[in-house]
């Protein structure tokens, strides 16, 4: 009877906890919506004619992006403001291209949305001018069904995409969300990769453009690391270079516990993208244990910090002689940079020489395995 009461108490506690969490979440969402509605109301009452005669501006806290929209139809601009402000975007709107070009030279925008058909300065001219003055801004063309072909034409002049009007609220929000994701991905790819020496007091970066080098671990040429434990055993895992490039692991093929492996023997494999990546043992010794968490959740490798990202533990038999061939600390940074440069060349070669996406991916992974593993 007591056990039943305890179980019922736990169940009630869980239900109440979930209900409270849901209520707090809904209240927070409602609070944010009301704040954005107030921003929309206040922004439209302010006078920005000093910057542009037709300018209407609404700024929100914690904006997802800042957008400038250009259209000679005020009703279209009204829709843009109402839909996107409530979705968390700051919006400036003007009714002609000349005012827009004045704004982009002194304001910071992520996107410019421009109507294709406008008097004096049409969408093609706006696109050309924006990409000339501010090539970092993404231009999206607003078009009707009859002018889709012309909208596609603007992409030759640097437009990133086009959106067709009239648009439903959810369609516009989803379109802008996807455009923002593509923008962030492109900016991250364009950034020069950096290498960070990670100590106990520095947090590992999750950015694909930042590679973490553990200060307290030794690295091998095939991008496995070892960390020596107090009892003399050695943890072995894959480094951040492998985690960032392979990205998502589907399966880990472990070594056999209590079996002996020489340095250079196949130790474990990672399966991803329909291919197998094989890793040789960085040292000689007997397998003491494996990380069984990865039997059920191999994808966790991507998110674990290096000391938790171990694959197996080895009892070494020749560590003092073999460890001198491994890298550690600051000495690894120049080597890491050269490895990143080599991988970049593999990507460039595949991009320049192959059109078929499947063949391109196959070549990248084959070259990667031959060059690095």
N, C-alpha and C positions, 0 to 999 in steps of 0.2 A: 504493500500500500504506500509506504514511504517512498519507494522507488518511483511509483507511478506519479506521486505528487511532485517529486523532483523533476521528472521528465516533462510533466505538464507546465511546471513553472518555467523551465528552460524554453519550451515551445512558445509560451506566452511572451517571455522576454524577447525572443527572436522576432516575433510578429510585431511587437511594440517598437522594437528598434528599427525594423524595416519601414514601418509606417511613419515613424518620426523622420527618418532619413529622407523618405519620399516627400513628406510635407515640407521639410526644410529646403529641399531642392526646388520644389515648385514655388515656394515663397521667394527664393533667391532669383529664379527665372522671372517671376512677376516683377520683382524689384528692378531688375535690369531693364525689362521692357518699359516700365514706367519712366525710368531715367532717360531712356532713348526717346520716348514720346515727348518728354519735357524738352530735351535737346532739340528735337525736330520743331517744336512749337516756338522755342526761344530763338533758334537760329534764323527762322524765317521772318522774325520781327526786327532783326538787326540790319543795319544799312552798310553794305559793302561797296557802294558805288564809287568810293575812292579808288578801288582796285579795278572794277569793271562794272559798267552800267547795269548789266542784266544779272550780275552775280548773286546767287543765293547760296549760303553756306550753312551746313550743319555738321558740327563736330561732336563726336561721342568719346567718352572715356574708354580706354583700353581698346582702341580701334583695331580691327583686323587688317584694314588697309585704308588708304586715302585715295579717293577717286574724283576725277574731274569729268563731268558729262557735258557734252555739247550737242544741242539739238535746237532747231528753230521752232519746234512745237512745244510750248510750255507744258502741255498735258503729259508729254512723254517724260519731261524732266521732273514733273510732279510725281509721276509713278516711280522713277528712279529713286528720288529722295525717300518717299514713303516706304518703299520696299527695302532698300539697302540700309537705311539708317536703323530701322528696327532689327535688321540682321547683324548690326554691329559695325557698319562701315561709316567713315566720315565722308561727306559728299559736298563737292562744290559743283554748281551747275551754271552754265552760261548759254546764251542763245546764238552765239556766232563764233567763228573760228579765230578772228583777230583778238577778241578778248581772251580766248583760251591761250593763245600763244604768249600774250602778256603775262598771264598767270603762271605758266609753267616755267618761266624764266626767273621767278622769284619765290615760288612755292614748291613744296616737295609732294609729289604724287607717285603712287604705285601704278595707277592705271589712268588712261584717258579713253573714255567712251565717246566716239564721235558719230553723229549721223552721217550717212553717205550723201544724201541729197540736201544741200543747203545753198541759199543764195550767197553771192559774193565769194565765199570760200567753201568748197565742198569737202567731203570726207577724205578724198584722195590727197588734196592739197594739205589738209590738216595733218594727215598721217606723215607725209613727206617732211613737213616742217617740224613736227614733234620729234621724229626720229633723227632729224638733223641737229636740233637744239638740245634734246635730251634723250639720247639713245637708250638710257637706262629705264625709261618709262615704257610700259606695255600699252600698245594702242589696240583697242577693240572697236570694230566698226559696227554701228547700228544700221540695220538694213531691213527693207521690206522684201517680200517674196519676189517681186519683179526685178530687184536689183542684186540678187544673190551673186550672180556672175561678176558684177562689178565689185562686190565686196571681196570676193575671192581674189580679184585682181589687185586689191590694195595690199594683199599679203606680200606681193612682189616688192612693195615699197616699205616693208617693215612691220605691217600690222600683224599682231599675234593671232587674231581670230576675229570672228564676227558673230553677232547675236541678232536673231531675227525678231522684228516686232510685227504685231503686238505680242508681248510675252506675258505668261502667267507668273504670278509671284514666286511660286516654288521653283519654276524653271529658271528664272533670273538668278535667284539665290544660289541654286546648284551650279549654274554656269559660272558665276563669279567665284564661288568656292573652289571649283576645279581650276579656274584660271589662276587663282592665288597659289594653289598647290604647285602648278606647273612653273609659276614664277619663282617660288622658293626653291624648287628643285634645280632650276636653271642657274640661279644665283649661286647656289651651293656648289654646283659642278664647276662654275667659273672661278671659284675661289681657289687659290693655290693651297694645296694640302699643307697642313702644319703638323709638326711632331711634338708631342708633349711628354716630358719626363715625369711620370707619376710617382709620387711618394705617398707616405701614409697620411700626409696633411693636404694633399691635392686630390680633387675629385676627377675621376675619369670622364672624358668628353664622349657624348653619344653621337656627335656629328660625324657624318661619313667623310668629311674633309679634314678631320683631326684624328691623328693616330696616337694612341697611348703606348708609351714604352715604360714598362714597370722597372723602377729603379732597383728593386731588391731581387730581381729574377735574372737568370741567365737565358739568352736566346740562341737558338741554333739557326743554321742557314736555311732550314726548311720551315722556319717560322713556328716551331714549337718552343715553349719555354719550360724551364725547370726552376723549382724553388726548393731549397734544402730545408728540411724540417729539423727540429731540435734532436730527434732521435736518429738522425742521419739518413732517413729515407728521403725520397725526392718526389715531389708532385710534378706531373707533366700535363701541359695543356696547350691550346693553340693561342697564338698571339693576336693582337688587335688588328693587324694587317689582314689576317685570315678572316676574322670575325666580320670586318667591314666589307670585304670583297665577296665572300660567299654569302653573307647576309642572313640567310635562313637555312638551317640544317634540318633535313627530313629524318635522318637516321644516323646513329653513331654505331660503328662496328668496333667493339672493344677487343683488347688483347685478352689472352687467357690467364686467369689468376693462377699463381704459383708456377707459371711457365717462365723460362729464362729467355731473354732477348739480348742479342748483341747490338752494340751501337751500329746503326745503319740498317738493321732489320725492319721490315714493315711492322709497325706497332699498332696503329689504329687507323680507321678510315671514317670520313664524313661523306654522307650521301646527300646531294642537293642538285636541283635543276636537271635531274635525270642522269647525272654522272657521279662518279666516285672519286674522291680526293684522298689519296693515300699518304700517310705520314710515317716517316722512319723514326726509329728510336734515337733520341739525342745522346743516350748513355747506355751502358751495359748493366743488366741486372735482372732480378726476379720481380714479377708483378705481385704486389702485396694486395692491392684492392683496386676496384674500378668505381667510378662515380655513377651509381645506379640510377640517380635522378634522371640521367639522360636516356635511360631506356624508355621511359614514358614521355619525357619532355625534351627531346633533342633541340628544340627551338630555343630553349633557355640559354644555350651557349651564347647567343647573340647579346643577351641582356646582362649576363653575369660579369662582375668585375674579375680581373684576371686571377686573383687568388681563389675565387670560388668557381672559376671556369676550368678546373682541372679534370682531366679525362681518367687518369690512372695514377697510382702511387707505385714507385719502383724502389726496391732495396738494391742500391748500387753495389757493384763489385770492383769497379775500376775508376771511381769518380775523380780521384786526385789527378790522374793522367788525362782523362777525357775532358775535364772541365776547362782546361786551358784553351781548347778550341772553340769555346762558346763566348758569346758577347754579353756585356753587362753595362748598365748605366749609360753615361754620356757617350761612350764609345759606339753605342748602337745607333745614335741619331743620324750620323752621316750615312751609315749603311742603310738605314730605313729610307732616307731620302732617295738613294740610288735605286732601291727596290720599287719605290713609288714611281720613279721616272721610267723604269723598265716596264712596269705594268701599264703606264700611260701610253707607251709606245705600242704595246700589244693592242690596246683599244683603238689607237689611231690607225694602225695597219689594217685591222679588220674593217673599220669604218670606210677607209679609202678603197679597199680592194674587193669588198663584197657588198652586194645589194640585198640578197636574200637574208632576212632577219634570222632564220633558223641556222643557216650556214654560218652567219656572222657569230652567233652565240657559240656554236660548236667550235669554231676556230679559236675564239677567245679562251674558252675553257681548256681546250687541248694545249694551246700555247702557254696558258697559265700553269697547267700541271707540269709541262715539260721544263719550264723555266724556273719555277719556284719550289716544286715539291720533289 
